[in-house]
């Protein structure tokens, strides 16, 4: 992995007029700016890997995908994820899910999506909700594809150049809190670790696995956490957001350290915490957002209370909503965050943005 450009994002936001209107079903808007993108993560970027797993964390049913010409695909959104929008901006086709039967050979050349809904940095995260592919297994799956690509390209300089110009996107961290640390009745982590120690545990595991970091968005503001009743009406759960500070504060120095120690790669993180906070605090700045405290679709009273009720009728004006369900953001929001990740200043993406990475 030391020869790769590496980039990581977490939650998401949207700009979109041009993106939403001009994107084809394949996602390619022009000549690809990079050869490939490889995605690791959770439901924020899963594009169908959980369709074949026994889990509560599934989205291959209506109303998911209501605004996509493909319909429900296993994306936890009304339309595009942030990775889909990045594919549009980079001129890449939408990435195939790693779980697709027979995915091998030249089908791997443009990149692969390994993300799995409900996955975490820690292997045990989310186990109460069923099957998922944790970070460690996603990396193992990537190693298998890596070997196939090396054989396909004959190794040597061509393979090295291919890797050097590819981008890795990583989207992890939220489940380790909402489906682990914040569930003391099911997991012992909050008894065994202080919030600061738990953040260090996550960072250490994350760094050992793939040497990429990411910033976690303010989970205390998602509808699922607001519904717990632990905060006043119309307020985020501040204690959860404060807890995430330990994880987020360590990221900038970790990115600097990794860029120093691995000069053959470029590591960056998206400041999703600030981006989400900006939209929640000043939704009028973005034109149409007016509903920030609940999801667009009806939330099921399942174990997670995060996902849409199958075949339920969602809200009509989805561009007014920040959240699609109990956790995931709408296509409109995803597109804003992707645009900020693609061309934003260092306050949005540190030390360089995705467009700058693609030009190197």
C-alpha positions as CSV (number, residue, x, y, z in Angstrom):
1,X,0.0,0.0,0.0
2,X,3.0,2.3,0.3
3,X,2.9,3.2,-3.3
4,X,-0.7,4.3,-3.4
5,X,-2.3,7.7,-3.1
6,X,-4.6,7.3,-0.2
7,X,-7.7,9.4,0.7
8,X,-10.3,8.9,3.2
9,X,-13.8,10.3,3.8
10,X,-16.6,9.7,6.3
11,X,-20.1,11.1,6.3
12,X,-21.2,13.3,3.4
13,X,-22.8,16.3,1.8
14,X,-24.1,17.6,-1.6
15,X,-23.9,20.4,-4.2
16,X,-25.3,18.8,-7.1
17,X,-27.2,20.5,-9.8
18,X,-24.6,19.7,-12.4
19,X,-23.8,16.4,-10.8
20,X,-27.3,15.2,-10.3
21,X,-28.4,16.2,-13.9
22,X,-25.4,15.1,-15.9
23,X,-24.4,11.7,-14.5
24,X,-25.0,8.6,-16.5
25,X,-25.7,5.2,-15.1
26,X,-22.1,4.3,-15.5
27,X,-20.9,7.4,-13.7
28,X,-18.2,8.4,-16.2
29,X,-18.3,12.1,-17.2
30,X,-15.2,12.1,-19.3
31,X,-11.7,10.6,-19.6
32,X,-10.7,9.0,-16.3
33,X,-8.4,11.2,-14.3
34,X,-7.0,8.2,-12.4
35,X,-6.8,4.5,-13.3
36,X,-8.7,3.1,-10.4
37,X,-10.3,3.8,-7.0
38,X,-10.6,1.2,-4.2
39,X,-13.1,1.7,-1.4
40,X,-13.1,0.3,2.1
41,X,-15.8,1.2,4.6
42,X,-19.3,0.8,6.0
43,X,-22.9,1.5,4.9
44,X,-22.0,5.1,4.0
45,X,-20.3,3.8,0.9
46,X,-21.5,0.2,0.6
47,X,-22.9,-0.3,-3.0
48,X,-24.3,-3.8,-2.6
49,X,-21.9,-6.0,-0.7
50,X,-24.4,-6.6,2.1
51,X,-27.1,-7.8,-0.3
52,X,-25.7,-11.4,0.0
53,X,-25.4,-11.4,3.8
54,X,-27.7,-12.3,6.6
55,X,-27.9,-8.9,8.3
56,X,-30.3,-6.2,9.4
57,X,-28.0,-3.7,7.6
58,X,-29.5,-4.1,4.1
59,X,-30.9,-1.6,1.6
60,X,-31.7,-3.5,-1.6
61,X,-35.3,-2.6,-1.4
62,X,-37.5,0.4,-2.0
63,X,-37.5,3.3,-1.0
64,X,-33.7,3.1,-1.1
65,X,-32.6,4.1,-4.6
66,X,-35.8,5.9,-5.3
67,X,-33.9,8.7,-7.1
68,X,-31.5,6.3,-9.0
69,X,-32.2,5.0,-12.5
70,X,-30.9,1.7,-11.2
71,X,-33.4,1.5,-8.4
72,X,-32.4,-0.2,-5.1
73,X,-28.9,-1.5,-5.4
74,X,-27.8,-1.9,-1.8
75,X,-26.7,1.7,-1.4
76,X,-27.9,3.3,1.8
77,X,-29.3,6.4,0.1
78,X,-32.1,7.7,-2.0
79,X,-29.5,7.9,-4.8
80,X,-25.8,8.3,-5.0
81,X,-23.2,7.9,-2.2
82,X,-20.2,10.2,-1.9
83,X,-18.1,7.6,-3.7
84,X,-20.5,7.6,-6.7
85,X,-20.2,11.4,-6.9
86,X,-16.4,11.2,-6.7
87,X,-16.5,8.6,-9.5
88,X,-18.5,11.2,-11.6
89,X,-16.0,13.9,-10.8
90,X,-13.0,11.7,-11.6
91,X,-14.5,10.2,-14.8
92,X,-14.6,6.7,-13.4
93,X,-17.4,4.2,-13.9
94,X,-19.3,3.3,-10.7
95,X,-17.3,0.7,-8.8
96,X,-18.4,-3.0,-8.7
97,X,-19.2,-4.5,-5.3
98,X,-16.6,-7.0,-4.3
99,X,-19.3,-9.6,-3.6
100,X,-20.4,-9.8,-7.2
101,X,-20.1,-13.4,-8.4
102,X,-17.3,-13.8,-10.9
103,X,-15.7,-10.4,-10.3
104,X,-12.1,-10.9,-11.5
105,X,-9.6,-10.2,-14.3
106,X,-10.1,-7.0,-16.3
107,X,-13.3,-6.2,-14.3
108,X,-11.0,-5.2,-11.4
109,X,-8.9,-2.7,-13.3
110,X,-11.1,0.4,-12.6
111,X,-11.3,-0.4,-8.9
112,X,-13.5,-2.3,-6.5
113,X,-15.8,-1.4,-3.6
114,X,-15.2,-3.6,-0.5
115,X,-17.4,-1.7,1.9
116,X,-19.9,-3.5,4.0
117,X,-22.8,-2.0,5.9
118,X,-22.4,-2.1,9.7
119,X,-18.7,-2.8,9.4
120,X,-16.2,-1.3,11.9
121,X,-12.6,-0.8,12.6
122,X,-12.9,-3.5,15.3
123,X,-13.9,-7.0,14.3
124,X,-16.7,-7.3,16.9
125,X,-18.4,-4.0,16.0
126,X,-22.0,-4.5,14.8
127,X,-22.1,-8.3,15.5
128,X,-25.5,-8.0,17.1
129,X,-27.0,-7.0,13.7
130,X,-25.7,-9.9,11.7
131,X,-23.1,-10.6,9.1
132,X,-20.7,-7.8,8.0
133,X,-17.2,-7.6,6.6
134,X,-15.0,-5.7,9.1
135,X,-12.0,-3.7,8.1
136,X,-9.5,-6.6,8.6
137,X,-11.4,-8.9,6.3
138,X,-11.9,-6.1,3.7
139,X,-8.1,-5.7,3.6
140,X,-7.7,-9.5,3.1
141,X,-10.2,-9.4,0.3
142,X,-8.2,-6.5,-1.3
143,X,-5.0,-8.5,-1.1
144,X,-6.6,-11.3,-3.2
145,X,-7.6,-8.8,-5.8
146,X,-4.2,-7.1,-5.6
147,X,-2.5,-10.4,-6.5
148,X,-4.9,-10.9,-9.4
149,X,-4.1,-7.4,-10.7
150,X,-0.4,-7.9,-10.4
151,X,-0.6,-11.1,-12.4
152,X,-2.9,-9.5,-15.0
153,X,-0.5,-6.6,-15.5
154,X,2.6,-8.6,-15.4
155,X,4.0,-6.8,-12.3
156,X,6.9,-4.5,-12.8
157,X,6.8,-0.9,-13.7
158,X,3.3,-0.9,-15.2
159,X,1.8,-2.3,-12.0
160,X,3.7,0.2,-9.8
161,X,2.6,3.1,-11.9
162,X,-1.0,1.9,-11.8
163,X,-1.0,1.7,-8.0
164,X,0.8,5.0,-7.7
165,X,-1.9,6.8,-9.6
166,X,-4.8,5.0,-7.9
167,X,-6.8,6.4,-4.9
168,X,-7.9,4.5,-1.8
169,X,-11.1,5.8,-0.1
170,X,-11.7,4.7,3.5
171,X,-14.9,5.3,5.4
172,X,-14.9,3.9,8.9
173,X,-15.5,4.8,12.5
174,X,-19.2,5.6,13.1
175,X,-20.2,2.0,13.7
176,X,-17.5,1.5,16.3
177,X,-19.4,4.1,18.4
178,X,-23.1,3.7,17.5
179,X,-22.9,-0.1,17.2
180,X,-20.3,-0.7,19.9
181,X,-19.2,1.9,22.4
182,X,-22.6,3.5,22.8
183,X,-24.3,0.2,23.4
184,X,-23.1,-0.8,27.0
185,X,-25.9,-3.4,27.3
186,X,-24.3,-5.4,24.4
187,X,-20.6,-4.4,24.3
188,X,-18.1,-4.1,27.2
189,X,-16.0,-1.4,25.5
190,X,-17.4,1.5,27.4
191,X,-16.6,-0.3,30.7
192,X,-13.1,-1.3,29.6
193,X,-12.1,2.0,28.0
194,X,-12.5,5.7,28.6
195,X,-13.6,7.7,25.6
196,X,-10.0,8.8,25.0
197,X,-8.6,5.2,25.4
198,X,-11.2,3.9,23.0
199,X,-10.3,6.5,20.4
200,X,-6.7,5.5,20.7
201,X,-7.6,1.8,20.3
202,X,-9.5,2.6,17.1
203,X,-6.6,4.7,15.7
204,X,-4.1,2.0,16.5
205,X,-6.2,-0.8,14.9
206,X,-6.9,1.5,11.9
207,X,-3.3,2.4,11.4
208,X,-2.0,-1.2,11.6
209,X,-4.6,-2.3,9.0
210,X,-4.2,0.2,6.3
211,X,-2.2,3.3,7.3
212,X,-5.0,5.7,6.5
213,X,-7.0,7.9,8.8
214,X,-10.4,9.6,8.7
215,X,-12.4,12.1,10.6
216,X,-15.7,11.1,12.1
217,X,-18.7,13.3,11.7
218,X,-20.8,14.5,14.7
219,X,-22.8,11.4,15.4
220,X,-24.6,13.1,18.2
221,X,-26.6,14.9,15.5
222,X,-27.9,11.9,13.5
223,X,-31.6,11.1,13.9
224,X,-30.9,7.8,15.6
225,X,-29.0,9.5,18.4
226,X,-31.5,12.4,18.7
227,X,-34.2,9.8,19.1
228,X,-32.6,8.5,22.3
229,X,-34.1,11.4,24.3
230,X,-30.8,12.1,26.0
231,X,-30.7,15.7,24.7
232,X,-33.2,18.5,24.7
233,X,-35.6,18.8,21.7
234,X,-34.0,20.2,18.6
235,X,-30.5,19.7,20.0
236,X,-27.7,17.3,19.2
237,X,-26.4,14.8,21.8
238,X,-23.4,16.9,22.9
239,X,-21.8,14.2,25.0
240,X,-21.5,11.9,22.0
241,X,-20.0,14.6,19.9
242,X,-17.5,15.5,22.7
243,X,-16.6,11.8,22.9
244,X,-15.6,11.8,19.2
245,X,-13.3,14.7,19.7
246,X,-10.6,12.4,21.0
247,X,-10.6,10.4,17.8
248,X,-10.8,13.4,15.5
249,X,-8.1,15.4,17.3
250,X,-5.5,12.6,16.7
251,X,-6.0,12.5,13.0
252,X,-4.2,15.6,11.7
253,X,-1.0,14.7,13.5
254,X,-1.4,11.1,12.4
255,X,-1.8,12.2,8.7
256,X,1.3,14.3,9.0
257,X,3.2,11.4,10.6
258,X,2.2,9.0,7.9
259,X,3.1,11.4,5.1
260,X,6.5,11.8,6.6
261,X,7.1,8.1,7.2
262,X,5.7,6.9,3.8
263,X,7.0,9.3,1.2
264,X,5.8,7.0,-1.6
265,X,2.2,7.7,-0.7
266,X,-0.1,10.6,0.0
267,X,-2.5,10.4,3.0
268,X,-5.3,12.9,3.5
269,X,-8.5,13.1,5.5
270,X,-11.8,14.8,4.9
271,X,-13.0,17.1,7.8
272,X,-16.5,15.7,7.8
273,X,-17.1,16.8,11.3
274,X,-16.9,20.5,10.3
275,X,-18.7,20.0,7.0
276,X,-21.7,18.3,8.7
277,X,-21.7,20.9,11.5
278,X,-21.7,23.7,8.9
279,X,-24.8,22.4,7.2
280,X,-26.6,21.7,10.4
281,X,-25.8,25.1,11.9
282,X,-26.4,27.1,8.7
283,X,-28.6,25.1,6.4
284,X,-29.9,28.2,4.6
285,X,-26.4,28.8,3.2
286,X,-26.9,25.8,1.0
287,X,-30.2,27.0,-0.4
288,X,-32.7,24.3,0.1
289,X,-32.0,22.3,3.4
290,X,-34.7,23.0,6.0
291,X,-35.2,19.6,7.8
292,X,-32.1,18.6,9.8
293,X,-33.3,16.5,12.7
294,X,-35.1,13.6,11.1
295,X,-34.8,11.3,8.1
296,X,-36.8,11.5,4.9
297,X,-38.0,7.8,5.1
298,X,-40.0,6.1,7.8
299,X,-37.5,4.5,10.2
300,X,-38.1,0.8,11.2
301,X,-38.3,-0.2,14.8
302,X,-35.8,-2.9,14.3
303,X,-32.7,-3.6,16.4
304,X,-30.8,-0.7,14.9
305,X,-33.6,1.9,14.4
306,X,-31.5,3.2,11.6
307,X,-33.0,1.9,8.3
308,X,-36.0,2.7,6.2
309,X,-39.1,0.5,6.5
310,X,-39.3,-1.7,3.3
311,X,-41.7,-0.4,0.7
312,X,-42.6,2.7,2.8
313,X,-43.4,6.0,1.1
314,X,-40.6,8.6,1.8
315,X,-40.9,12.3,1.9
316,X,-41.6,14.1,-1.4
317,X,-39.0,16.9,-1.4
318,X,-35.9,15.0,-0.6
319,X,-33.6,17.9,-1.4
320,X,-34.9,19.7,1.8
321,X,-33.6,16.8,4.0
322,X,-30.1,16.4,5.3
323,X,-30.7,12.8,6.4
324,X,-32.3,10.1,4.4
325,X,-32.8,7.6,7.2
326,X,-31.6,7.3,10.8
327,X,-27.9,7.6,9.9
328,X,-27.3,8.1,6.2
329,X,-27.4,11.4,4.4
330,X,-29.4,12.2,1.2
331,X,-27.9,12.3,-2.2
332,X,-28.1,16.1,-2.1
333,X,-25.8,16.1,1.0
334,X,-23.5,13.4,-0.4
335,X,-22.9,15.5,-3.5
336,X,-21.9,18.6,-1.4
337,X,-19.4,16.7,0.6
338,X,-18.0,15.0,-2.4
339,X,-17.5,18.3,-4.1
340,X,-15.8,19.7,-1.0
341,X,-13.5,16.6,-0.8
342,X,-12.8,16.9,-4.5
343,X,-11.8,20.6,-4.7
344,X,-12.0,22.0,-1.2
345,X,-9.3,23.9,0.7
346,X,-7.2,22.4,3.5
347,X,-9.9,23.1,6.0
348,X,-12.1,20.6,4.2
349,X,-9.4,18.1,3.1
350,X,-5.9,18.0,4.6
351,X,-3.2,18.3,3.3
352,X,-4.5,18.2,-0.3
353,X,-7.8,17.5,-2.0
354,X,-8.8,14.6,-4.3
355,X,-8.5,16.7,-7.5
356,X,-4.9,17.6,-6.5
357,X,-4.2,14.0,-5.8
358,X,-5.5,13.0,-9.3
359,X,-3.1,15.5,-10.9
360,X,0.0,14.2,-9.3
